[in-house]
Amino acid sequence: MTPTLAAAASASPSAQPSPLPAAADLRLVIDDFNRSEVRLARLDATRTAVVKGRYVGIAGGRVIVLDGKTVQTINPNGTVTNLGQLTATPEFVGLGTIVVNPQLSQWLYVTRDDASTTTIHLGAPTSDTVIATVPSPDGNAYYQPFTWNSSGAYMVREPIGLGGAGPFLEYRFPLAKFDLTTHRVTDVSPRCVAYQVLDDGTMICRSSNPGGSIEVRSPSGHSNLIQLARGGGASGDLYMSVVVSPDHKRMIAARNGVKDPVLNYQIAIADLTSSTANAFGPLDYLPDAWLPDGRVVADHRCAISEWGGGPCDASLDGTYIFSSDGASHTLFYKLASGAVVAYV
C-alpha cells in the first residue's frame, strides 16, 4: 500500500540510520556528467551498472537517476527500475533536483517562472500533481527540494543568478521545511545554511559566528559548534565537502591544511559532539563519501596558483579509498573532472 502524505509526515523524529550494507555489498556511485551517465562500481573499480541520465540522490537504499523526465532507480545489484514520469522539466541543480521518500513511493520536484514563483509537484508511479505554488520570498530566490527522509521533507531558499569563483566555492542555501499535509514552506529559524539533515531531524549547518565552524543542531534546538577550519587569513575560515559518517556520529570536511597565503586542501575529522577537528590523511584531498566500515573515499585535487595554491602533484589527481585512520590510501579510479562519488 502506498503511504499517505499524512503518514509520511508523521514519521518518527527519533528514527535511526538505516541498516548499513556489508563492505562486500557496497557499490560506489559515479555521476559522470561529461557523458550524462551514472555508473556503479565495486570497491575494486569493477563496473557493475551503467545508466544514462543524471544522479540526483540516494533514497531507500537505491540510486536515484533522472533521465529527461524519467525517474529511475539503480539497485545495488545493478538492476534498473523505472519509478515514473515527470510532467514538467525541472531546472537541473544536481542533488535535490528531485527528492524521493524512503519508501520510493512519492517524490517532490519544482519548476519556477521568470518571477521566481515556485511550483511544487508531488509525483508517484502513476501520477504527477501540482500541490503548491509559492511566491518568491524576496524576488530573487525560489524554493528548491533538498531532502526527504524519515524526519520529513525539506527545501532550500535558492537565489538566482549565481556566479563567482574561489577555492572553497560551494553553493549551500538556507534550509526550509515543507509540510506534507498543509503544503506550506517555512524557513528554518534560526537560519541554517544546510549541508545535511539527518534521519532524526538533526541539521548540519554552516555557521557564520564564529567563522569557520559547523553547527550541529538537534531536533530539540540544542546546538553544538565545531571549529572546523583553522582560522586566520583569506582562506583560513573556509571549508567545503562536508560529509557525515553513516552512523551519524562524526563528520569530515576539507579545509586549508597550511597557513595563508599558501593553500593546500586538507581533510579534517570531528565527532558531532566535539568542538574542534583534527587532520585526516595527507594534504590535497577532498572527501566524497564515508563508507560503513570507516573507510573514506576522497579526491586528490590541487588548489590553483591564482588562489595561492601551494606545492601539489597534479599527476596524482583521481579518487582514492582511505583507511579508517587516514594512514594509508589506494587509487580507486582516475575519474573524469567533475564526477561525483557516493555509495549505496
Contacts in CASP RR format, 6 or more apart in sequence:
PFRMAT RR
TARGET T0000
AUTHOR 0000-0000-0000
METHOD contacts of the structure
MODEL  1
MTPTLAAAASASPSAQPSPLPAAADLRLVIDDFNRSEVRLARLDATRTAV
VKGRYVGIAGGRVIVLDGKTVQTINPNGTVTNLGQLTATPEFVGLGTIVV
NPQLSQWLYVTRDDASTTTIHLGAPTSDTVIATVPSPDGNAYYQPFTWNS
SGAYMVREPIGLGGAGPFLEYRFPLAKFDLTTHRVTDVSPRCVAYQVLDD
GTMICRSSNPGGSIEVRSPSGHSNLIQLARGGGASGDLYMSVVVSPDHKR
MIAARNGVKDPVLNYQIAIADLTSSTANAFGPLDYLPDAWLPDGRVVADH
RCAISEWGGGPCDASLDGTYIFSSDGASHTLFYKLASGAVVAYV
2 103 0 8 1.000
2 105 0 8 1.000
2 106 0 8 1.000
2 124 0 8 1.000
3 101 0 8 1.000
3 103 0 8 1.000
3 105 0 8 1.000
3 106 0 8 1.000
5 106 0 8 1.000
5 122 0 8 1.000
5 180 0 8 1.000
5 181 0 8 1.000
6 180 0 8 1.000
6 181 0 8 1.000
8 101 0 8 1.000
8 103 0 8 1.000
8 106 0 8 1.000
8 152 0 8 1.000
8 153 0 8 1.000
8 180 0 8 1.000
9 152 0 8 1.000
9 153 0 8 1.000
9 179 0 8 1.000
9 180 0 8 1.000
9 181 0 8 1.000
11 150 0 8 1.000
11 151 0 8 1.000
11 152 0 8 1.000
12 150 0 8 1.000
13 151 0 8 1.000
13 200 0 8 1.000
13 201 0 8 1.000
13 219 0 8 1.000
14 200 0 8 1.000
15 149 0 8 1.000
15 150 0 8 1.000
15 151 0 8 1.000
15 199 0 8 1.000
15 200 0 8 1.000
16 199 0 8 1.000
16 200 0 8 1.000
17 198 0 8 1.000
17 199 0 8 1.000
17 246 0 8 1.000
17 247 0 8 1.000
17 248 0 8 1.000
18 60 0 8 1.000
18 61 0 8 1.000
18 102 0 8 1.000
18 199 0 8 1.000
20 246 0 8 1.000
20 247 0 8 1.000
20 292 0 8 1.000
21 76 0 8 1.000
21 292 0 8 1.000
21 344 0 8 1.000
22 292 0 8 1.000
23 43 0 8 1.000
23 291 0 8 1.000
23 292 0 8 1.000
23 293 0 8 1.000
25 76 0 8 1.000
26 42 0 8 1.000
26 43 0 8 1.000
26 76 0 8 1.000
26 291 0 8 1.000
26 292 0 8 1.000
26 343 0 8 1.000
26 344 0 8 1.000
27 40 0 8 1.000
27 41 0 8 1.000
27 42 0 8 1.000
27 48 0 8 1.000
27 49 0 8 1.000
27 76 0 8 1.000
27 78 0 8 1.000
27 343 0 8 1.000
27 344 0 8 1.000
28 40 0 8 1.000
28 41 0 8 1.000
28 42 0 8 1.000
28 43 0 8 1.000
28 289 0 8 1.000
28 297 0 8 1.000
28 332 0 8 1.000
28 341 0 8 1.000
28 342 0 8 1.000
28 343 0 8 1.000
29 38 0 8 1.000
29 39 0 8 1.000
29 40 0 8 1.000
29 55 0 8 1.000
29 58 0 8 1.000
29 63 0 8 1.000
29 340 0 8 1.000
29 341 0 8 1.000
29 342 0 8 1.000
29 343 0 8 1.000
29 344 0 8 1.000
30 38 0 8 1.000
30 39 0 8 1.000
30 40 0 8 1.000
30 41 0 8 1.000
30 333 0 8 1.000
30 335 0 8 1.000
30 339 0 8 1.000
30 340 0 8 1.000
30 341 0 8 1.000
31 38 0 8 1.000
31 54 0 8 1.000
31 55 0 8 1.000
31 339 0 8 1.000
31 340 0 8 1.000
31 341 0 8 1.000
32 38 0 8 1.000
32 39 0 8 1.000
32 335 0 8 1.000
32 336 0 8 1.000
32 339 0 8 1.000
33 54 0 8 1.000
33 338 0 8 1.000
33 339 0 8 1.000
34 336 0 8 1.000
34 337 0 8 1.000
34 338 0 8 1.000
34 339 0 8 1.000
35 336 0 8 1.000
36 52 0 8 1.000
36 53 0 8 1.000
36 54 0 8 1.000
37 50 0 8 1.000
37 51 0 8 1.000
37 52 0 8 1.000
37 53 0 8 1.000
38 50 0 8 1.000
38 51 0 8 1.000
38 53 0 8 1.000
38 54 0 8 1.000
38 55 0 8 1.000
38 63 0 8 1.000
38 65 0 8 1.000
38 74 0 8 1.000
39 47 0 8 1.000
39 49 0 8 1.000
39 50 0 8 1.000
39 51 0 8 1.000
40 47 0 8 1.000
40 48 0 8 1.000
40 49 0 8 1.000
40 63 0 8 1.000
40 74 0 8 1.000
40 76 0 8 1.000
40 78 0 8 1.000
40 344 0 8 1.000
41 47 0 8 1.000
41 48 0 8 1.000
41 333 0 8 1.000
42 48 0 8 1.000
43 321 0 8 1.000
43 332 0 8 1.000
45 332 0 8 1.000
45 333 0 8 1.000
48 77 0 8 1.000
48 78 0 8 1.000
49 74 0 8 1.000
49 78 0 8 1.000
49 79 0 8 1.000
49 80 0 8 1.000
51 65 0 8 1.000
51 67 0 8 1.000
51 72 0 8 1.000
51 74 0 8 1.000
51 80 0 8 1.000
52 67 0 8 1.000
53 65 0 8 1.000
53 66 0 8 1.000
53 67 0 8 1.000
53 68 0 8 1.000
54 65 0 8 1.000
54 66 0 8 1.000
54 67 0 8 1.000
54 92 0 8 1.000
54 94 0 8 1.000
54 97 0 8 1.000
55 63 0 8 1.000
55 64 0 8 1.000
55 65 0 8 1.000
55 94 0 8 1.000
55 95 0 8 1.000
55 340 0 8 1.000
55 342 0 8 1.000
56 64 0 8 1.000
56 65 0 8 1.000
56 66 0 8 1.000
56 94 0 8 1.000
56 95 0 8 1.000
56 96 0 8 1.000
56 97 0 8 1.000
56 98 0 8 1.000
57 63 0 8 1.000
57 64 0 8 1.000
57 95 0 8 1.000
57 96 0 8 1.000
57 99 0 8 1.000
57 100 0 8 1.000
57 342 0 8 1.000
58 64 0 8 1.000
58 342 0 8 1.000
58 344 0 8 1.000
59 73 0 8 1.000
59 99 0 8 1.000
59 100 0 8 1.000
59 101 0 8 1.000
59 102 0 8 1.000
59 104 0 8 1.000
59 148 0 8 1.000
60 100 0 8 1.000
60 102 0 8 1.000
60 103 0 8 1.000
60 104 0 8 1.000
61 76 0 8 1.000
61 344 0 8 1.000
62 73 0 8 1.000
62 74 0 8 1.000
62 75 0 8 1.000
62 76 0 8 1.000
62 81 0 8 1.000
62 104 0 8 1.000
62 344 0 8 1.000
63 73 0 8 1.000
63 74 0 8 1.000
63 342 0 8 1.000
63 344 0 8 1.000
64 71 0 8 1.000
64 72 0 8 1.000
64 73 0 8 1.000
64 98 0 8 1.000
64 100 0 8 1.000
65 71 0 8 1.000
65 72 0 8 1.000
65 73 0 8 1.000
65 74 0 8 1.000
66 72 0 8 1.000
66 92 0 8 1.000
66 97 0 8 1.000
66 98 0 8 1.000
68 86 0 8 1.000
68 89 0 8 1.000
69 85 0 8 1.000
69 86 0 8 1.000
69 87 0 8 1.000
69 88 0 8 1.000
69 89 0 8 1.000
70 82 0 8 1.000
70 84 0 8 1.000
70 85 0 8 1.000
70 86 0 8 1.000
71 82 0 8 1.000
71 83 0 8 1.000
71 84 0 8 1.000
71 85 0 8 1.000
71 86 0 8 1.000
71 98 0 8 1.000
71 100 0 8 1.000
71 107 0 8 1.000
72 80 0 8 1.000
72 81 0 8 1.000
72 82 0 8 1.000
72 83 0 8 1.000
73 80 0 8 1.000
73 81 0 8 1.000
73 83 0 8 1.000
73 104 0 8 1.000
74 80 0 8 1.000
74 344 0 8 1.000
75 81 0 8 1.000
76 344 0 8 1.000
83 100 0 8 1.000
83 104 0 8 1.000
83 107 0 8 1.000
83 125 0 8 1.000
84 123 0 8 1.000
84 124 0 8 1.000
84 125 0 8 1.000
84 126 0 8 1.000
85 128 0 8 1.000
86 98 0 8 1.000
86 109 0 8 1.000
86 121 0 8 1.000
86 123 0 8 1.000
86 128 0 8 1.000
87 121 0 8 1.000
87 128 0 8 1.000
88 109 0 8 1.000
88 111 0 8 1.000
88 119 0 8 1.000
88 121 0 8 1.000
88 128 0 8 1.000
89 111 0 8 1.000
90 97 0 8 1.000
90 98 0 8 1.000
90 109 0 8 1.000
90 110 0 8 1.000
90 111 0 8 1.000
91 97 0 8 1.000
91 111 0 8 1.000
91 112 0 8 1.000
93 144 0 8 1.000
93 158 0 8 1.000
96 144 0 8 1.000
96 145 0 8 1.000
96 146 0 8 1.000
96 147 0 8 1.000
97 109 0 8 1.000
97 145 0 8 1.000
98 107 0 8 1.000
98 108 0 8 1.000
98 109 0 8 1.000
98 145 0 8 1.000
99 107 0 8 1.000
99 108 0 8 1.000
99 109 0 8 1.000
99 145 0 8 1.000
99 146 0 8 1.000
99 147 0 8 1.000
99 148 0 8 1.000
99 153 0 8 1.000
99 154 0 8 1.000
100 106 0 8 1.000
100 107 0 8 1.000
100 148 0 8 1.000
101 107 0 8 1.000
101 148 0 8 1.000
101 153 0 8 1.000
102 148 0 8 1.000
102 149 0 8 1.000
102 150 0 8 1.000
105 124 0 8 1.000
105 125 0 8 1.000
106 122 0 8 1.000
106 123 0 8 1.000
106 124 0 8 1.000
107 122 0 8 1.000
107 123 0 8 1.000
107 124 0 8 1.000
107 148 0 8 1.000
108 120 0 8 1.000
108 121 0 8 1.000
108 122 0 8 1.000
108 123 0 8 1.000
108 145 0 8 1.000
108 148 0 8 1.000
108 153 0 8 1.000
108 178 0 8 1.000
109 120 0 8 1.000
109 121 0 8 1.000
109 123 0 8 1.000
109 145 0 8 1.000
110 118 0 8 1.000
110 119 0 8 1.000
110 120 0 8 1.000
110 121 0 8 1.000
110 142 0 8 1.000
110 143 0 8 1.000
110 144 0 8 1.000
110 145 0 8 1.000
111 118 0 8 1.000
111 119 0 8 1.000
111 121 0 8 1.000
112 118 0 8 1.000
112 119 0 8 1.000
112 142 0 8 1.000
113 119 0 8 1.000
115 135 0 8 1.000
115 136 0 8 1.000
115 139 0 8 1.000
116 136 0 8 1.000
116 139 0 8 1.000
116 140 0 8 1.000
116 141 0 8 1.000
116 142 0 8 1.000
116 160 0 8 1.000
117 133 0 8 1.000
117 134 0 8 1.000
117 135 0 8 1.000
117 136 0 8 1.000
117 142 0 8 1.000
118 132 0 8 1.000
118 133 0 8 1.000
118 134 0 8 1.000
118 135 0 8 1.000
118 136 0 8 1.000
118 142 0 8 1.000
118 143 0 8 1.000
118 144 0 8 1.000
118 185 0 8 1.000
119 130 0 8 1.000
119 132 0 8 1.000
119 133 0 8 1.000
120 130 0 8 1.000
120 131 0 8 1.000
120 132 0 8 1.000
120 133 0 8 1.000
120 134 0 8 1.000
120 143 0 8 1.000
120 178 0 8 1.000
120 183 0 8 1.000
121 128 0 8 1.000
121 129 0 8 1.000
121 130 0 8 1.000
121 131 0 8 1.000
122 128 0 8 1.000
122 129 0 8 1.000
122 131 0 8 1.000
123 129 0 8 1.000
131 183 0 8 1.000
132 183 0 8 1.000
132 184 0 8 1.000
132 185 0 8 1.000
134 142 0 8 1.000
134 143 0 8 1.000
134 185 0 8 1.000
136 142 0 8 1.000
137 143 0 8 1.000
137 157 0 8 1.000
137 187 0 8 1.000
140 159 0 8 1.000
140 160 0 8 1.000
141 157 0 8 1.000
141 158 0 8 1.000
141 159 0 8 1.000
141 160 0 8 1.000
142 157 0 8 1.000
142 158 0 8 1.000
142 160 0 8 1.000
143 155 0 8 1.000
143 156 0 8 1.000
143 157 0 8 1.000
143 158 0 8 1.000
143 176 0 8 1.000
143 178 0 8 1.000
143 185 0 8 1.000
144 155 0 8 1.000
144 156 0 8 1.000
144 158 0 8 1.000
144 173 0 8 1.000
145 153 0 8 1.000
145 154 0 8 1.000
145 155 0 8 1.000
145 178 0 8 1.000
146 154 0 8 1.000
146 155 0 8 1.000
146 156 0 8 1.000
146 175 0 8 1.000
146 194 0 8 1.000
146 197 0 8 1.000
147 153 0 8 1.000
147 154 0 8 1.000
147 196 0 8 1.000
147 197 0 8 1.000
148 154 0 8 1.000
149 197 0 8 1.000
149 198 0 8 1.000
149 199 0 8 1.000
149 201 0 8 1.000
150 199 0 8 1.000
150 200 0 8 1.000
151 197 0 8 1.000
151 198 0 8 1.000
151 199 0 8 1.000
151 200 0 8 1.000
151 201 0 8 1.000
151 219 0 8 1.000
152 177 0 8 1.000
152 178 0 8 1.000
152 180 0 8 1.000
152 201 0 8 1.000
153 177 0 8 1.000
153 178 0 8 1.000
153 180 0 8 1.000
154 175 0 8 1.000
154 176 0 8 1.000
154 177 0 8 1.000
154 178 0 8 1.000
154 194 0 8 1.000
154 197 0 8 1.000
155 175 0 8 1.000
155 176 0 8 1.000
155 177 0 8 1.000
155 178 0 8 1.000
155 185 0 8 1.000
156 172 0 8 1.000
156 173 0 8 1.000
156 174 0 8 1.000
156 175 0 8 1.000
156 176 0 8 1.000
156 194 0 8 1.000
157 173 0 8 1.000
157 174 0 8 1.000
157 175 0 8 1.000
157 176 0 8 1.000
157 187 0 8 1.000
158 173 0 8 1.000
159 173 0 8 1.000
162 171 0 8 1.000
166 307 0 8 1.000
167 235 0 8 1.000
167 238 0 8 1.000
167 256 0 8 1.000
167 263 0 8 1.000
167 265 0 8 1.000
167 303 0 8 1.000
167 304 0 8 1.000
167 307 0 8 1.000
167 309 0 8 1.000
168 235 0 8 1.000
168 238 0 8 1.000
168 239 0 8 1.000
168 240 0 8 1.000
168 254 0 8 1.000
169 240 0 8 1.000
170 240 0 8 1.000
170 241 0 8 1.000
172 193 0 8 1.000
172 194 0 8 1.000
172 195 0 8 1.000
172 206 0 8 1.000
173 193 0 8 1.000
173 194 0 8 1.000
174 187 0 8 1.000
174 188 0 8 1.000
174 191 0 8 1.000
174 192 0 8 1.000
174 193 0 8 1.000
174 194 0 8 1.000
175 187 0 8 1.000
175 188 0 8 1.000
175 192 0 8 1.000
175 193 0 8 1.000
175 194 0 8 1.000
175 197 0 8 1.000
175 203 0 8 1.000
175 205 0 8 1.000
176 185 0 8 1.000
176 186 0 8 1.000
176 187 0 8 1.000
176 188 0 8 1.000
177 185 0 8 1.000
177 186 0 8 1.000
177 188 0 8 1.000
178 184 0 8 1.000
178 185 0 8 1.000
179 185 0 8 1.000
179 186 0 8 1.000
188 203 0 8 1.000
192 203 0 8 1.000
192 205 0 8 1.000
192 215 0 8 1.000
192 217 0 8 1.000
193 205 0 8 1.000
193 206 0 8 1.000
193 208 0 8 1.000
194 203 0 8 1.000
194 204 0 8 1.000
194 205 0 8 1.000
194 206 0 8 1.000
195 204 0 8 1.000
195 205 0 8 1.000
195 206 0 8 1.000
195 214 0 8 1.000
195 242 0 8 1.000
196 203 0 8 1.000
196 204 0 8 1.000
196 242 0 8 1.000
196 244 0 8 1.000
197 203 0 8 1.000
197 204 0 8 1.000
198 204 0 8 1.000
198 244 0 8 1.000
198 248 0 8 1.000
199 248 0 8 1.000
200 219 0 8 1.000
200 248 0 8 1.000
201 218 0 8 1.000
201 219 0 8 1.000
202 216 0 8 1.000
202 217 0 8 1.000
202 218 0 8 1.000
202 219 0 8 1.000
202 248 0 8 1.000
202 272 0 8 1.000
203 215 0 8 1.000
203 216 0 8 1.000
203 217 0 8 1.000
204 214 0 8 1.000
204 215 0 8 1.000
204 216 0 8 1.000
204 242 0 8 1.000
204 244 0 8 1.000
204 251 0 8 1.000
205 214 0 8 1.000
205 215 0 8 1.000
205 216 0 8 1.000
205 217 0 8 1.000
206 214 0 8 1.000
206 215 0 8 1.000
207 213 0 8 1.000
207 214 0 8 1.000
207 215 0 8 1.000
207 225 0 8 1.000
210 225 0 8 1.000
210 227 0 8 1.000
211 229 0 8 1.000
211 231 0 8 1.000
211 237 0 8 1.000
212 227 0 8 1.000
212 228 0 8 1.000
212 229 0 8 1.000
212 231 0 8 1.000
212 236 0 8 1.000
212 237 0 8 1.000
212 238 0 8 1.000
212 239 0 8 1.000
213 225 0 8 1.000
213 226 0 8 1.000
213 227 0 8 1.000
213 228 0 8 1.000
213 229 0 8 1.000
214 225 0 8 1.000
214 226 0 8 1.000
214 228 0 8 1.000
214 239 0 8 1.000
214 242 0 8 1.000
214 251 0 8 1.000
214 253 0 8 1.000
215 223 0 8 1.000
215 224 0 8 1.000
215 225 0 8 1.000
215 226 0 8 1.000
216 223 0 8 1.000
216 224 0 8 1.000
216 225 0 8 1.000
216 226 0 8 1.000
216 272 0 8 1.000
216 273 0 8 1.000
217 223 0 8 1.000
224 272 0 8 1.000
224 273 0 8 1.000
224 275 0 8 1.000
225 275 0 8 1.000
226 251 0 8 1.000
226 270 0 8 1.000
226 272 0 8 1.000
226 274 0 8 1.000
226 275 0 8 1.000
226 276 0 8 1.000
226 277 0 8 1.000
227 275 0 8 1.000
227 276 0 8 1.000
227 277 0 8 1.000
228 239 0 8 1.000
228 253 0 8 1.000
228 255 0 8 1.000
228 268 0 8 1.000
228 270 0 8 1.000
228 277 0 8 1.000
229 236 0 8 1.000
229 237 0 8 1.000
229 238 0 8 1.000
229 239 0 8 1.000
229 255 0 8 1.000
229 256 0 8 1.000
229 268 0 8 1.000
230 236 0 8 1.000
230 255 0 8 1.000
230 256 0 8 1.000
230 257 0 8 1.000
230 259 0 8 1.000
231 237 0 8 1.000
232 259 0 8 1.000
232 260 0 8 1.000
233 260 0 8 1.000
233 261 0 8 1.000
234 260 0 8 1.000
234 261 0 8 1.000
235 256 0 8 1.000
235 260 0 8 1.000
235 263 0 8 1.000
235 307 0 8 1.000
236 255 0 8 1.000
236 256 0 8 1.000
236 260 0 8 1.000
238 255 0 8 1.000
238 256 0 8 1.000
239 253 0 8 1.000
239 254 0 8 1.000
239 255 0 8 1.000
239 268 0 8 1.000
240 253 0 8 1.000
240 254 0 8 1.000
240 286 0 8 1.000
241 253 0 8 1.000
241 254 0 8 1.000
241 286 0 8 1.000
241 287 0 8 1.000
241 288 0 8 1.000
242 251 0 8 1.000
242 252 0 8 1.000
242 253 0 8 1.000
243 251 0 8 1.000
243 252 0 8 1.000
243 253 0 8 1.000
243 287 0 8 1.000
243 288 0 8 1.000
243 289 0 8 1.000
243 290 0 8 1.000
243 296 0 8 1.000
244 250 0 8 1.000
244 251 0 8 1.000
244 272 0 8 1.000
244 290 0 8 1.000
245 251 0 8 1.000
245 252 0 8 1.000
245 290 0 8 1.000
245 294 0 8 1.000
246 290 0 8 1.000
246 291 0 8 1.000
246 292 0 8 1.000
248 272 0 8 1.000
249 271 0 8 1.000
249 272 0 8 1.000
250 269 0 8 1.000
250 270 0 8 1.000
250 271 0 8 1.000
250 272 0 8 1.000
250 290 0 8 1.000
251 269 0 8 1.000
251 270 0 8 1.000
251 272 0 8 1.000
252 267 0 8 1.000
252 268 0 8 1.000
252 269 0 8 1.000
252 270 0 8 1.000
252 280 0 8 1.000
252 287 0 8 1.000
252 290 0 8 1.000
252 296 0 8 1.000
253 267 0 8 1.000
253 268 0 8 1.000
253 277 0 8 1.000
253 287 0 8 1.000
254 265 0 8 1.000
254 266 0 8 1.000
254 267 0 8 1.000
254 268 0 8 1.000
254 285 0 8 1.000
254 286 0 8 1.000
254 287 0 8 1.000
255 265 0 8 1.000
255 266 0 8 1.000
255 268 0 8 1.000
255 277 0 8 1.000
256 263 0 8 1.000
256 264 0 8 1.000
256 265 0 8 1.000
256 266 0 8 1.000
257 264 0 8 1.000
257 265 0 8 1.000
257 266 0 8 1.000
257 279 0 8 1.000
257 283 0 8 1.000
258 264 0 8 1.000
258 266 0 8 1.000
258 283 0 8 1.000
258 310 0 8 1.000
261 308 0 8 1.000
262 308 0 8 1.000
262 309 0 8 1.000
262 310 0 8 1.000
263 303 0 8 1.000
263 307 0 8 1.000
263 308 0 8 1.000
263 309 0 8 1.000
263 310 0 8 1.000
264 283 0 8 1.000
264 284 0 8 1.000
264 303 0 8 1.000
264 309 0 8 1.000
264 310 0 8 1.000
264 311 0 8 1.000
264 312 0 8 1.000
265 283 0 8 1.000
265 284 0 8 1.000
265 285 0 8 1.000
265 286 0 8 1.000
265 301 0 8 1.000
265 303 0 8 1.000
266 279 0 8 1.000
266 281 0 8 1.000
266 283 0 8 1.000
266 284 0 8 1.000
266 285 0 8 1.000
267 279 0 8 1.000
267 280 0 8 1.000
267 281 0 8 1.000
267 285 0 8 1.000
267 286 0 8 1.000
267 287 0 8 1.000
267 296 0 8 1.000
267 298 0 8 1.000
268 277 0 8 1.000
268 278 0 8 1.000
268 279 0 8 1.000
268 280 0 8 1.000
269 277 0 8 1.000
269 278 0 8 1.000
269 279 0 8 1.000
269 280 0 8 1.000
270 276 0 8 1.000
270 277 0 8 1.000
270 278 0 8 1.000
280 296 0 8 1.000
280 322 0 8 1.000
280 326 0 8 1.000
281 322 0 8 1.000
281 326 0 8 1.000
281 327 0 8 1.000
281 329 0 8 1.000
283 312 0 8 1.000
284 300 0 8 1.000
284 301 0 8 1.000
284 302 0 8 1.000
284 312 0 8 1.000
284 313 0 8 1.000
284 316 0 8 1.000
285 298 0 8 1.000
285 299 0 8 1.000
285 300 0 8 1.000
285 301 0 8 1.000
285 320 0 8 1.000
285 322 0 8 1.000
285 329 0 8 1.000
286 298 0 8 1.000
286 299 0 8 1.000
286 301 0 8 1.000
287 296 0 8 1.000
287 297 0 8 1.000
287 298 0 8 1.000
288 297 0 8 1.000
288 298 0 8 1.000
288 299 0 8 1.000
288 319 0 8 1.000
288 340 0 8 1.000
288 341 0 8 1.000
288 342 0 8 1.000
289 296 0 8 1.000
289 297 0 8 1.000
289 341 0 8 1.000
289 342 0 8 1.000
289 343 0 8 1.000
290 296 0 8 1.000
290 297 0 8 1.000
291 297 0 8 1.000
291 321 0 8 1.000
291 343 0 8 1.000
293 324 0 8 1.000
294 324 0 8 1.000
295 321 0 8 1.000
295 322 0 8 1.000
295 323 0 8 1.000
295 324 0 8 1.000
296 321 0 8 1.000
296 322 0 8 1.000
296 324 0 8 1.000
296 326 0 8 1.000
297 319 0 8 1.000
297 320 0 8 1.000
297 321 0 8 1.000
297 322 0 8 1.000
297 332 0 8 1.000
297 341 0 8 1.000
297 343 0 8 1.000
298 319 0 8 1.000
298 320 0 8 1.000
298 322 0 8 1.000
298 329 0 8 1.000
299 317 0 8 1.000
299 318 0 8 1.000
299 319 0 8 1.000
299 320 0 8 1.000
299 335 0 8 1.000
299 341 0 8 1.000
300 316 0 8 1.000
300 317 0 8 1.000
300 318 0 8 1.000
300 319 0 8 1.000
300 320 0 8 1.000
301 317 0 8 1.000
302 309 0 8 1.000
302 310 0 8 1.000
302 312 0 8 1.000
302 313 0 8 1.000
302 314 0 8 1.000
302 317 0 8 1.000
303 309 0 8 1.000
303 310 0 8 1.000
303 312 0 8 1.000
317 334 0 8 1.000
318 331 0 8 1.000
318 332 0 8 1.000
318 333 0 8 1.000
318 334 0 8 1.000
318 335 0 8 1.000
319 331 0 8 1.000
319 332 0 8 1.000
319 333 0 8 1.000
319 334 0 8 1.000
319 335 0 8 1.000
319 339 0 8 1.000
319 341 0 8 1.000
320 329 0 8 1.000
320 330 0 8 1.000
320 331 0 8 1.000
320 332 0 8 1.000
321 329 0 8 1.000
321 330 0 8 1.000
321 332 0 8 1.000
322 328 0 8 1.000
322 329 0 8 1.000
323 329 0 8 1.000
335 341 0 8 1.000
END
